[in-house]
Amino acid sequence: MNSLIVMVIIGVVAGSASYTGVAFIRRWAGRARMLDVPNVRSSHTRPTLRGGGLAIVVVVLAGLWLLALGNPVFPWWAMTSLTLGALLVAGVSWRDDMRPMSFEVRLLVHALGACVAIMGIGVIRKISVPLGMDLSLGWLGFPLTLLWIVGLTNAYNFMDGIDGIAGGQAVAAGVGWAVIGWLGGQPMVGGVGLLIAAGSLGFLGHNWPPARVFMGDVGSAFLGYTLAVLTVMASQSNPVFVLAGIALVWPFVFDSVFTFARRLCRGEKVWMAHRSHLYQRLVITGLSHGQVSILYIGLATLGAVWAVAVVQGWRVMTVAGVVVVAAAAVSLWGWTCQRERCSRVSA
């Protein structure tokens, strides 16, 4: 059977399973009163069910092992490491969704999950940059890989603050991994990417504004962790996948790093909840959740096109992508500041 048809079938089945799974979780969460109650740092105004991301976790991990049964080239040790690490992260996040835990405990488990992945898959040894140059990391490979996995796990969690944004980014990044995994001869990477995209799309059927259920930490931390590990996994055969992996989630990376640096310079407690991310500031200025989520999905799609150019070795498009994405990042920051100034004047 044509591989494209098989991918479509897998996507439809995974998406349908996710949509149905979230519906079951919504009913259970309603009975269990598992609610996200608004506070001064929230971007929503009414209590909303949470924990729907558990369906994404089940669809992706179960789907991965089902795909492996029909594909003997899947590396079993890498699959086991990804699964165990993801279960650690999802498990502590589900516990936090039900009863809040300290940030230090969650961070420790995230680091443990990252170490599990590193032991089974390896570290990022080289990074390919535009114009065909490779940067060898040497002994820095381990700490930088650990920082990448733990950092994206938490950044994705921090960015899951309005309806549709985390699920939309996952769909764009998942489709990107499915395409470049297929083009780059990485069937397992492509398969996980397809499952992430389909599972997140099914979830969005319940989460698109106005959301009827939130992803919760179980979904956002799992997605951040898995997308980070896919980058490490793909880079074992070709360092070009490091830049591609960053490109696929660049809106979340840029917003998180920019906001972290801004708060650090201001002497704020960077581990505390806040409403100073760029996407949150846009909502505060009057844009709807749907408008901001569509903006970020568009930026993520731009990153996916850039990632394909990187993997295919299209040097002109790769360099152009760097310029375009940098311009988009500066424009996002500038537009946010402009809207804030206009809001203060009108007030």
Sequence and secondary structure as in RCSB ss.txt:
>XXXX:A:sequence
MNSLIVMVIIGVVAGSASYTGVAFIRRWAGRARMLDVPNVRSSHTRPTLRGGGLAIVVVVLAGLWLLALGNPVFP
WWAMTSLTLGALLVAGVSWRDDMRPMSFEVRLLVHALGACVAIMGIGVIRKISVPLGMDLSLGWLGFPLTLLWIV
GLTNAYNFMDGIDGIAGGQAVAAGVGWAVIGWLGGQPMVGGVGLLIAAGSLGFLGHNWPPARVFMGDVGSAFLGY
TLAVLTVMASQSNPVFVLAGIALVWPFVFDSVFTFARRLCRGEKVWMAHRSHLYQRLVITGLSHGQVSILYIGLA
TLGAVWAVAVVQGWRVMTVAGVVVVAAAAVSLWGWTCQRERCSRVSA
>XXXX:A:secstr
  HHHHHHHHHHHHHHHHHHHHHHHHHHHHHHT EE   TT S SS EEE TTHHHHHHHHHHHHHHHHT TTS 
HHHHHHHHHHHHHHHHHHHHHHHS   HHHHHHHHHHHHHHHHHHH    EEEETTTEEEE GGGHHHHHHHHHH
HHHHHHHHH  STTHHHHHHHHHHHHHHHHHHHTT HHHHHHHHHHHHHHHHHHHHHSSS SEE HHHHHHHHHH
HHHHHHHHHHTT THHHHHHHHHTHHHHHHHHHHHHHHHHTT  TTS  S SHHHHHHHTT  HHHHHHHHHHHH
HHHHHHHHHHHHT HHHHHHHHHHHHHHHHHHHHHHHHHHHHHHHH 
